[in-house]
Amino acid sequence: MSEKSKMNRAKREARQEKQAQNVIKWLSIALLVCAIIWIIVAMNV
């Protein structure tokens, strides 16, 4: 049972790490898009 628990914990940690990388990537993309929109609006004012 302990071995199974360790395997599940390792899988869960790997999955969480992958999700964290995904979130960081999408937040970076969102910030970049907002910055580009802000620059375009600032140039037109």
HTML snippet that shows the backbone in 3Dmol.js (N, CA, C, O; Angstrom):
<script src="https://3Dmol.org/build/3Dmol-min.js"></script>
<div id="view" style="width:600px;height:400px;position:relative"></div>
<script>
const pdb = `
ATOM      1  N   MET A   1       0.832  -1.198   0.000  1.00  0.00           N
ATOM      2  CA  MET A   1       0.000   0.000   0.000  1.00  0.00           C
ATOM      3  C   MET A   1       0.872   1.255   0.000  1.00  0.00           C
ATOM      4  O   MET A   1       0.552   2.243  -0.661  1.00  0.00           O
ATOM      5  N   SER A   2       1.961   1.207   0.738  1.00  0.00           N
ATOM      6  CA  SER A   2       2.838   2.364   0.825  1.00  0.00           C
ATOM      7  C   SER A   2       3.461   2.698  -0.531  1.00  0.00           C
ATOM      8  O   SER A   2       3.604   3.868  -0.886  1.00  0.00           O
ATOM      9  N   GLU A   3       3.828   1.660  -1.282  1.00  0.00           N
ATOM     10  CA  GLU A   3       4.430   1.857  -2.609  1.00  0.00           C
ATOM     11  C   GLU A   3       3.425   2.530  -3.538  1.00  0.00           C
ATOM     12  O   GLU A   3       3.770   3.434  -4.299  1.00  0.00           O
ATOM     13  N   LYS A   4       2.172   2.074  -3.462  1.00  0.00           N
ATOM     14  CA  LYS A   4       1.117   2.646  -4.305  1.00  0.00           C
ATOM     15  C   LYS A   4       0.897   4.118  -3.944  1.00  0.00           C
ATOM     16  O   LYS A   4       0.706   4.961  -4.820  1.00  0.00           O
ATOM     17  N   SER A   5       0.927   4.406  -2.663  1.00  0.00           N
ATOM     18  CA  SER A   5       0.750   5.775  -2.191  1.00  0.00           C
ATOM     19  C   SER A   5       1.876   6.677  -2.697  1.00  0.00           C
ATOM     20  O   SER A   5       1.638   7.813  -3.108  1.00  0.00           O
ATOM     21  N   LYS A   6       3.092   6.160  -2.661  1.00  0.00           N
ATOM     22  CA  LYS A   6       4.240   6.939  -3.147  1.00  0.00           C
ATOM     23  C   LYS A   6       4.120   7.206  -4.644  1.00  0.00           C
ATOM     24  O   LYS A   6       4.432   8.301  -5.112  1.00  0.00           O
ATOM     25  N   MET A   7       3.664   6.194  -5.397  1.00  0.00           N
ATOM     26  CA  MET A   7       3.497   6.368  -6.844  1.00  0.00           C
ATOM     27  C   MET A   7       2.432   7.423  -7.143  1.00  0.00           C
ATOM     28  O   MET A   7       2.620   8.286  -8.000  1.00  0.00           O
ATOM     29  N   ASN A   8       1.310   7.340  -6.418  1.00  0.00           N
ATOM     30  CA  ASN A   8       0.237   8.312  -6.630  1.00  0.00           C
ATOM     31  C   ASN A   8       0.696   9.721  -6.282  1.00  0.00           C
ATOM     32  O   ASN A   8       0.356  10.681  -6.973  1.00  0.00           O
ATOM     33  N   ARG A   9       1.470   9.840  -5.207  1.00  0.00           N
ATOM     34  CA  ARG A   9       1.974  11.151  -4.808  1.00  0.00           C
ATOM     35  C   ARG A   9       2.897  11.711  -5.886  1.00  0.00           C
ATOM     36  O   ARG A   9       2.823  12.896  -6.211  1.00  0.00           O
ATOM     37  N   ALA A  10       3.757  10.878  -6.435  1.00  0.00           N
ATOM     38  CA  ALA A  10       4.683  11.316  -7.483  1.00  0.00           C
ATOM     39  C   ALA A  10       3.912  11.747  -8.730  1.00  0.00           C
ATOM     40  O   ALA A  10       4.238  12.761  -9.347  1.00  0.00           O
ATOM     41  N   LYS A  11       2.894  10.976  -9.097  1.00  0.00           N
ATOM     42  CA  LYS A  11       2.074  11.341 -10.264  1.00  0.00           C
ATOM     43  C   LYS A  11       1.379  12.678 -10.033  1.00  0.00           C
ATOM     44  O   LYS A  11       1.355  13.540 -10.912  1.00  0.00           O
ATOM     45  N   ARG A  12       0.812  12.837  -8.833  1.00  0.00           N
ATOM     46  CA  ARG A  12       0.091  14.068  -8.515  1.00  0.00           C
ATOM     47  C   ARG A  12       1.034  15.267  -8.545  1.00  0.00           C
ATOM     48  O   ARG A  12       0.676  16.323  -9.065  1.00  0.00           O
ATOM     49  N   GLU A  13       2.222  15.112  -7.998  1.00  0.00           N
ATOM     50  CA  GLU A  13       3.196  16.206  -8.006  1.00  0.00           C
ATOM     51  C   GLU A  13       3.603  16.567  -9.429  1.00  0.00           C
ATOM     52  O   GLU A  13       3.748  17.745  -9.755  1.00  0.00           O
ATOM     53  N   ALA A  14       3.788  15.563 -10.275  1.00  0.00           N
ATOM     54  CA  ALA A  14       4.153  15.823 -11.670  1.00  0.00           C
ATOM     55  C   ALA A  14       3.021  16.556 -12.384  1.00  0.00           C
ATOM     56  O   ALA A  14       3.260  17.486 -13.155  1.00  0.00           O
ATOM     57  N   ARG A  15       1.790  16.130 -12.120  1.00  0.00           N
ATOM     58  CA  ARG A  15       0.633  16.772 -12.757  1.00  0.00           C
ATOM     59  C   ARG A  15       0.498  18.227 -12.292  1.00  0.00           C
ATOM     60  O   ARG A  15       0.209  19.113 -13.097  1.00  0.00           O
ATOM     61  N   GLN A  16       0.708  18.470 -11.001  1.00  0.00           N
ATOM     62  CA  GLN A  16       0.617  19.831 -10.481  1.00  0.00           C
ATOM     63  C   GLN A  16       1.720  20.711 -11.058  1.00  0.00           C
ATOM     64  O   GLN A  16       1.490  21.883 -11.353  1.00  0.00           O
ATOM     65  N   GLU A  17       2.901  20.156 -11.217  1.00  0.00           N
ATOM     66  CA  GLU A  17       4.015  20.915 -11.799  1.00  0.00           C
ATOM     67  C   GLU A  17       3.681  21.315 -13.236  1.00  0.00           C
ATOM     68  O   GLU A  17       3.937  22.446 -13.648  1.00  0.00           O
ATOM     69  N   LYS A  18       3.108  20.381 -13.992  1.00  0.00           N
ATOM     70  CA  LYS A  18       2.738  20.661 -15.376  1.00  0.00           C
ATOM     71  C   LYS A  18       1.656  21.743 -15.430  1.00  0.00           C
ATOM     72  O   LYS A  18       1.713  22.640 -16.272  1.00  0.00           O
ATOM     73  N   GLN A  19       0.671  21.659 -14.531  1.00  0.00           N
ATOM     74  CA  GLN A  19      -0.391  22.658 -14.494  1.00  0.00           C
ATOM     75  C   GLN A  19       0.175  24.025 -14.116  1.00  0.00           C
ATOM     76  O   GLN A  19      -0.250  25.042 -14.666  1.00  0.00           O
ATOM     77  N   ALA A  20       1.115  24.058 -13.196  1.00  0.00           N
ATOM     78  CA  ALA A  20       1.728  25.324 -12.788  1.00  0.00           C
ATOM     79  C   ALA A  20       2.458  25.962 -13.962  1.00  0.00           C
ATOM     80  O   ALA A  20       2.363  27.172 -14.169  1.00  0.00           O
ATOM     81  N   GLN A  21       3.186  25.159 -14.731  1.00  0.00           N
ATOM     82  CA  GLN A  21       3.880  25.690 -15.908  1.00  0.00           C
ATOM     83  C   GLN A  21       2.873  26.239 -16.910  1.00  0.00           C
ATOM     84  O   GLN A  21       3.109  27.278 -17.527  1.00  0.00           O
ATOM     85  N   ASN A  22       1.750  25.543 -17.073  1.00  0.00           N
ATOM     86  CA  ASN A  22       0.711  25.987 -17.994  1.00  0.00           C
ATOM     87  C   ASN A  22       0.125  27.325 -17.547  1.00  0.00           C
ATOM     88  O   ASN A  22      -0.074  28.223 -18.366  1.00  0.00           O
ATOM     89  N   VAL A  23      -0.149  27.458 -16.258  1.00  0.00           N
ATOM     90  CA  VAL A  23      -0.713  28.699 -15.727  1.00  0.00           C
ATOM     91  C   VAL A  23       0.263  29.854 -15.925  1.00  0.00           C
ATOM     92  O   VAL A  23      -0.140  30.943 -16.333  1.00  0.00           O
ATOM     93  N   ILE A  24       1.537  29.623 -15.641  1.00  0.00           N
ATOM     94  CA  ILE A  24       2.548  30.667 -15.820  1.00  0.00           C
ATOM     95  C   ILE A  24       2.611  31.098 -17.278  1.00  0.00           C
ATOM     96  O   ILE A  24       2.711  32.289 -17.576  1.00  0.00           O
ATOM     97  N   LYS A  25       2.552  30.126 -18.188  1.00  0.00           N
ATOM     98  CA  LYS A  25       2.601  30.437 -19.623  1.00  0.00           C
ATOM     99  C   LYS A  25       1.412  31.307 -20.027  1.00  0.00           C
ATOM    100  O   LYS A  25       1.592  32.320 -20.703  1.00  0.00           O
ATOM    101  N   TRP A  26       0.203  30.925 -19.621  1.00  0.00           N
ATOM    102  CA  TRP A  26      -0.985  31.682 -20.014  1.00  0.00           C
ATOM    103  C   TRP A  26      -1.028  33.055 -19.349  1.00  0.00           C
ATOM    104  O   TRP A  26      -1.488  34.015 -19.967  1.00  0.00           O
ATOM    105  N   LEU A  27      -0.563  33.174 -18.114  1.00  0.00           N
ATOM    106  CA  LEU A  27      -0.502  34.493 -17.476  1.00  0.00           C
ATOM    107  C   LEU A  27       0.471  35.400 -18.218  1.00  0.00           C
ATOM    108  O   LEU A  27       0.197  36.587 -18.399  1.00  0.00           O
ATOM    109  N   SER A  28       1.591  34.859 -18.642  1.00  0.00           N
ATOM    110  CA  SER A  28       2.569  35.640 -19.402  1.00  0.00           C
ATOM    111  C   SER A  28       1.974  36.112 -20.719  1.00  0.00           C
ATOM    112  O   SER A  28       2.150  37.267 -21.104  1.00  0.00           O
ATOM    113  N   ILE A  29       1.272  35.225 -21.409  1.00  0.00           N
ATOM    114  CA  ILE A  29       0.637  35.597 -22.676  1.00  0.00           C
ATOM    115  C   ILE A  29      -0.400  36.687 -22.444  1.00  0.00           C
ATOM    116  O   ILE A  29      -0.465  37.653 -23.205  1.00  0.00           O
ATOM    117  N   ALA A  30      -1.214  36.542 -21.399  1.00  0.00           N
ATOM    118  CA  ALA A  30      -2.250  37.534 -21.104  1.00  0.00           C
ATOM    119  C   ALA A  30      -1.627  38.893 -20.790  1.00  0.00           C
ATOM    120  O   ALA A  30      -2.117  39.919 -21.262  1.00  0.00           O
ATOM    121  N   LEU A  31      -0.556  38.912 -20.001  1.00  0.00           N
ATOM    122  CA  LEU A  31       0.111  40.174 -19.679  1.00  0.00           C
ATOM    123  C   LEU A  31       0.698  40.822 -20.925  1.00  0.00           C
ATOM    124  O   LEU A  31       0.628  42.040 -21.088  1.00  0.00           O
ATOM    125  N   LEU A  32       1.272  40.014 -21.798  1.00  0.00           N
ATOM    126  CA  LEU A  32       1.845  40.530 -23.035  1.00  0.00           C
ATOM    127  C   LEU A  32       0.764  41.148 -23.917  1.00  0.00           C
ATOM    128  O   LEU A  32       0.959  42.230 -24.470  1.00  0.00           O
ATOM    129  N   VAL A  33      -0.371  40.471 -24.051  1.00  0.00           N
ATOM    130  CA  VAL A  33      -1.479  40.995 -24.857  1.00  0.00           C
ATOM    131  C   VAL A  33      -1.994  42.304 -24.263  1.00  0.00           C
ATOM    132  O   VAL A  33      -2.252  43.256 -24.998  1.00  0.00           O
ATOM    133  N   CYS A  34      -2.145  42.359 -22.948  1.00  0.00           N
ATOM    134  CA  CYS A  34      -2.602  43.596 -22.292  1.00  0.00           C
ATOM    135  C   CYS A  34      -1.610  44.728 -22.523  1.00  0.00           C
ATOM    136  O   CYS A  34      -2.019  45.865 -22.761  1.00  0.00           O
ATOM    137  N   ALA A  35      -0.332  44.440 -22.457  1.00  0.00           N
ATOM    138  CA  ALA A  35       0.687  45.469 -22.677  1.00  0.00           C
ATOM    139  C   ALA A  35       0.620  45.990 -24.107  1.00  0.00           C
ATOM    140  O   ALA A  35       0.736  47.196 -24.329  1.00  0.00           O
ATOM    141  N   ILE A  36       0.437  45.106 -25.073  1.00  0.00           N
ATOM    142  CA  ILE A  36       0.347  45.530 -26.475  1.00  0.00           C
ATOM    143  C   ILE A  36      -0.886  46.399 -26.685  1.00  0.00           C
ATOM    144  O   ILE A  36      -0.808  47.430 -27.353  1.00  0.00           O
ATOM    145  N   ILE A  37      -2.027  45.994 -26.120  1.00  0.00           N
ATOM    146  CA  ILE A  37      -3.253  46.796 -26.245  1.00  0.00           C
ATOM    147  C   ILE A  37      -3.050  48.159 -25.602  1.00  0.00           C
ATOM    148  O   ILE A  37      -3.468  49.176 -26.156  1.00  0.00           O
ATOM    149  N   TRP A  38      -2.410  48.189 -24.433  1.00  0.00           N
ATOM    150  CA  TRP A  38      -2.178  49.439 -23.728  1.00  0.00           C
ATOM    151  C   TRP A  38      -1.293  50.376 -24.562  1.00  0.00           C
ATOM    152  O   TRP A  38      -1.549  51.579 -24.617  1.00  0.00           O
ATOM    153  N   ILE A  39      -0.262  49.838 -25.203  1.00  0.00           N
ATOM    154  CA  ILE A  39       0.628  50.639 -26.047  1.00  0.00           C
ATOM    155  C   ILE A  39      -0.144  51.204 -27.236  1.00  0.00           C
ATOM    156  O   ILE A  39       0.015  52.375 -27.583  1.00  0.00           O
ATOM    157  N   ILE A  40      -0.982  50.374 -27.861  1.00  0.00           N
ATOM    158  CA  ILE A  40      -1.770  50.836 -29.010  1.00  0.00           C
ATOM    159  C   ILE A  40      -2.710  51.960 -28.588  1.00  0.00           C
ATOM    160  O   ILE A  40      -2.816  52.971 -29.282  1.00  0.00           O
ATOM    161  N   VAL A  41      -3.388  51.794 -27.464  1.00  0.00           N
ATOM    162  CA  VAL A  41      -4.309  52.832 -26.977  1.00  0.00           C
ATOM    163  C   VAL A  41      -3.535  54.099 -26.640  1.00  0.00           C
ATOM    164  O   VAL A  41      -3.994  55.196 -26.960  1.00  0.00           O
ATOM    165  N   ALA A  42      -2.386  53.980 -26.009  1.00  0.00           N
ATOM    166  CA  ALA A  42      -1.591  55.148 -25.622  1.00  0.00           C
ATOM    167  C   ALA A  42      -1.093  55.907 -26.853  1.00  0.00           C
ATOM    168  O   ALA A  42      -0.985  57.133 -26.818  1.00  0.00           O
ATOM    169  N   MET A  43      -0.792  55.201 -27.929  1.00  0.00           N
ATOM    170  CA  MET A  43      -0.306  55.865 -29.136  1.00  0.00           C
ATOM    171  C   MET A  43      -1.422  56.618 -29.854  1.00  0.00           C
ATOM    172  O   MET A  43      -1.156  57.587 -30.564  1.00  0.00           O
ATOM    173  N   ASN A  44      -2.653  56.187 -29.679  1.00  0.00           N
ATOM    174  CA  ASN A  44      -3.778  56.810 -30.372  1.00  0.00           C
ATOM    175  C   ASN A  44      -4.369  57.986 -29.608  1.00  0.00           C
ATOM    176  O   ASN A  44      -5.224  58.694 -30.140  1.00  0.00           O
ATOM    177  N   VAL A  45      -3.937  58.207 -28.382  1.00  0.00           N
ATOM    178  CA  VAL A  45      -4.514  59.295 -27.576  1.00  0.00           C
ATOM    179  C   VAL A  45      -3.860  60.606 -27.910  1.00  0.00           C
ATOM    180  O   VAL A  45      -4.213  61.635 -27.334  1.00  0.00           O
TER     181      VAL A  45
END
`;
const viewer = $3Dmol.createViewer("view");
viewer.addModel(pdb, "pdb");
viewer.setStyle({}, {cartoon: {color: "spectrum"}});
viewer.zoomTo();
viewer.render();
</script>
